Amino acid sequence: MLGKARQLKADMGVRIAAVVFVAMCTGQVAMAGGIEVPPIFYDWSGVYIGANVGYGTGSISDTVNSTTAFSDTVNGSTAFSGAIAGGQIGANLQYRSALLGVEVDGDWSNQQGSGTSFSASMPWLATARMRVGYAYDNIAYYATGGAGYVRFTSSATNSAVSSSTRTAWVAGAGQESAINRNLLLRFEILYMQLLGNGATPAGVTALSSSQKVYDITFRAGLSYKFDWPGN
């Protein structure tokens, strides 16, 4: 009986070793033959909506040559900065590792500042942009560009105020991560340069005007993605 028990244990050990060996060989052959089951990669295609917060900083340089006696010239350079917060909505389409998307956003802005010649503020800003990027699994890097739309106000030391809604061109870059199937976390930087010279301050008859305004925003955002039908 003791001999049979020992023989049974030996047979069982041989069988287990054989199963392990066959499994290892099968796995090696599958990998060598290119039939290994591929990993499941994240699909960025879909529509998303979300919110963002951040910080903006910019500068205005302005020269207005005037015919009015109380304000012959208004010139100087002023920096402005402050917190921003708002929301975004967009859509992505992924083909292999290429990512193509569109997005519109709008932000309340507390950016403001004052200098020796005048003060400036930007109460709100909005953009409409294309996004082109590279995606690998749940990480994506992108470049973005398009048009901007902002409210910009500048006040001269003599209380002459220029306030108008301005257009701008926008360019930037960002990185986005999929926390899970539907939540997307992003970090983004945008450069915006306003077009044109803006409105002449109230009460000033300008002979000529030259104004340059730019703004840089740093934003973090969280979005919820809705998958395309069939994904």
Secondary structure, DSSP 8 states (H G I E B T S, - for coil): -HHHHHHHHHHHHHHHHHHHHHHHHHHHHHHHTT-S---------EEEEEEEEEEEEEEEEEEEEESSTT-SEEEEEEEEEEEEEEEEEEEEEEETTEEEEEEEEEEEEEEEEE-SSEEEEEEEEEEEEEEEEEEETTEEEEEEEEEEEEEEEEEETTS-EEEEEEEEEEEEEEEEEESSSSEEEEEEEEEEEE-S-----TT--EEEEEEEEEEEEEEEEEEEEEE-TT-
